[in-house]
Amino acid sequence: MDLPRIFTIRESHHRIHNPFTAEKLATLGQALRLSPGSRILDLASGSGEMLCTWARDHGVTGTGVDISTVFTEQARTRAVELGVADRVSFVHDDASGFVADERVDLAACVGATWIGDGVPGTVELLSRSLRDDGLMLIGEPYWRKPVPDEETARGCLATSVDDFRLLPDLIEQFGELGYDVVEMVLSSQDSWDRYQAAQWLSMRRWLGEHPDDELAAEVRADLTTEPARYTRYQREYLGWGVFALMSR
């Protein structure tokens, strides 16, 4: 049980595995008015930057769950670096179906709603770990503007235009699921650049160090095509944000 190596190669130097900068992550933590001692469950927690920095800055506690052995180990290392290893823990496990032993104050899935087969299923999964008046965080892509055709959607790494919604429609979907949107922090094109372009340098340096690796041809193909694909399609059409929800 692990994440395919191609992902850990591409994002080997990422602390945040989403189009979110450290500044935006800090803004989100401040906006949520977190109280010291608040308990957090973070499903698909990646390298643990959200839990670790919020434990440092706001005194929260929590558990992160991720399928990647590499990212889970990075998260544990980060907790030690920031002096919060006594407040946060990281579990190597499949976040799909994971439910906390005790209900938490904040349940999050930031950028991995495939663990619940989409937004509705992920909201339902998180609700099983969340206390009645708790906060839920969902990180999810949306279309920044109407997508003209299926080719553009595929250029944004979607399977079709129907994979994502326009921002107002996504907000309405949360309402249809019985939740109020009480906060949001959205990516900018610059934060998309930092997430996406940082992969190119990681891939190029990895290629120089591993020219004979079995994944070298795949990484070379991605590096050759990704910058143009991203700037032609994804940068212009695909948005991403983290939405804080409370049950009605």
N, C-alpha and C positions, 0 to 999 in steps of 0.2 A: 504494500500500500504506500504509494508515493506519488508525487507530482512528476510528470515527464521531465527529463533532464533539460529539454529545450527551454523550458520556462526558467529554470534556475540559471542557465547560461545567460539568457537574455537579461535577467533582472538580478544578476549576481551582486551588483553594487547598489541596488535599491534598498532603502530602508522602508519606503512606502510603496506597496505594489499596486498603486492606483494613480490616476492623474491628479494627485493632491500633493501640494507642497507642505513642508514642515510648518510654514506660516499658516496655511489654511487649516491644518490639523489642530494647531494651537488655538486658532480662532473658534473652531468648532467646540473644543473643550471648554473654552471660556463662555461661549454662548449657551451651553447646556446648564450652566450654574451648578456644577457638580459639587456635592458636599463631601468633605473628608469621610472616608470609611464607606462610601458608596460601593456596592458590589457590581461588577461588570462581567458579562459573558460575551466574548468576542469569537464568533464562529468564522472560520477561514481567516485567522488572525495574522497570517503571513509572518513577517519578521518582527512582529510585536511592537511596532513603534507607537501605535495608539495607546495600548495599555501601559507601556513603560513610561512614556512621557506624561501621560495623565496621572499615573501613580506618583511621579516625581512632582508635578506641578499642582495637583489637586488632592493628593492624598487618598486616591481611590484604591481599591483592591480588585483583583479579578483573575479570570482564567481565560486563556486563549486556546483555541483548538484549530489545528491545521494539519492537512494531509502531507505536507512537505517535510521530510526529515531535515533538509538543509535549512529551510526557513525557520523551523521550530528551534533548531540549535542556535541560529542567529538570534532569535528572540530571547532565548535563555541567556545568551552572552550579553545582549543589550540590557537585560534586567540587572545583571551584575555591574555593567559599566555605569548605569545610572543609579545604582544603590537601592534598587527597589525589589530585589529578588525575594525579600521576605513578604512582599505584598502582592506579587503577581506570579502566576505559574503558567506554563505552556505544555499542552498535551499534544502528542503526535497521534492523531486519530482522524477519521473521516467525519467532518462536521455535519454531513447529511444525517439527520435523525438524532443528533446529539442534544440531550436535555440535561440541564443542571440538576444536581441533587437537591438544591434549595433554590427557591425563586430569588431572582436578582433585581437590582434597582434599574439596571440598563442592560438590554440585550441587543447585540449588534451583529449585522452581517454587512460589511462594507466592501461592496464590489464583487460579490460571489453568490448572487441569488440563484445560480444553477444548483446550489446545494438543496434547494427546495423546488427545483424545476420551475423557477420563475418567481416573480414577486409574491403572488398569493400564497404559494406553498412555503416560501421563506418567512413571510409574516406569520403564518400559522405555526411554523416550527419555533420561531423566536417567542411567540406568545406562551408556549408551554414552559418557558423558563422565567418568564417575567411576572413580577408582582402586579397587582391590579392597576395601580396608579404609576407604574414605572414608565421609563422612556425606552423606545425602540429606535434603533438606527438602521436605516437601509441605504446602502450606496448603490446607485443604479445609473446606467446610461440613459440618455434621452436624445431625441433629434433636436438640434438647435433651430432648425427650420425645415419646411417640407422637403422631403427627399424626392428628386425628380424621377428616378427610375431604379430598377433592381440592381443595375450595374453599380450605381453609386452606393447602394446599401451594402453590397458585397465588398466594395472598396473600403467600407467602414468595418469590415470583418463581421458583418451581420449576415445571416442566411437569407433574409428578406427585409423589406421595408417594415413588415409587421412585427419584427423582433422588438422594436422599441417604439415609444410614444413621444409626441411633442411634450414639452415640459408641463403645460397646463393639463394635458390629458393624463400624465403620470400623477400629478397632484390629485386629480379627480379619482384616479384609480385607488389611491390610498383611502379616500373618503368612502368609496364604494365598499372597501374592505372593513369599514367601521372605525377608521382612525382619523384623528385630526393631525394635520401637519403643523407642528409647533416651532420648528426651526429648520433652516437649511443653509448649507454652505456649498456653493457651486464651483466647479473647476472653471478656470479661464483657459484661453488658448495657450497662454504661457505655461500654465501648470501641465497642460497636455504635452507641450514641447519638452518640459523637463522630464516627464515620465517616459515619453516615447523616444526622444532623441538620445537619452542616456543609455538606452538599450543598444544603440548602434555602436557606441564606443566600446561597450562591454563585449559585444559580438566580435568586433574587429580585433580587439586585443586577445580575446579567447582564440580566434583563428590563428593568430600569430604564434600562440603558445601550443596549439593542438592541431597542427595541419593534417595529421593522419588519423584523427579521431573519426569514429563512425558517423558522427553528426556534422562533420566539417562541411560536407556538400550542402546539407540543409541550411546550416548557418550562413554559408556563403550566398546561397540563393536568396535567403531572407534579407541579408544586408544589401544585396544588389538592388532589390525591388522595393524594400520598405520605405525609404525616405520619400520617393516619388509618390507611392501609394498614399502614405500618410498625409503629405502636403496637398495632394490633389483631392482627396475625399475626406478622410477622417477629421482632419484639423478644422475643416469648414462646417461639417454637418453634425458631428457627434459631440454631444455634451455629456457631462457626468456630474453627479452631485451626491451629497449625503443628506438624508432627510430624517429629521427627528419626529417621531410619531407618538401619540398617546391615544389609547382606546377611548372611544366615546362612551 
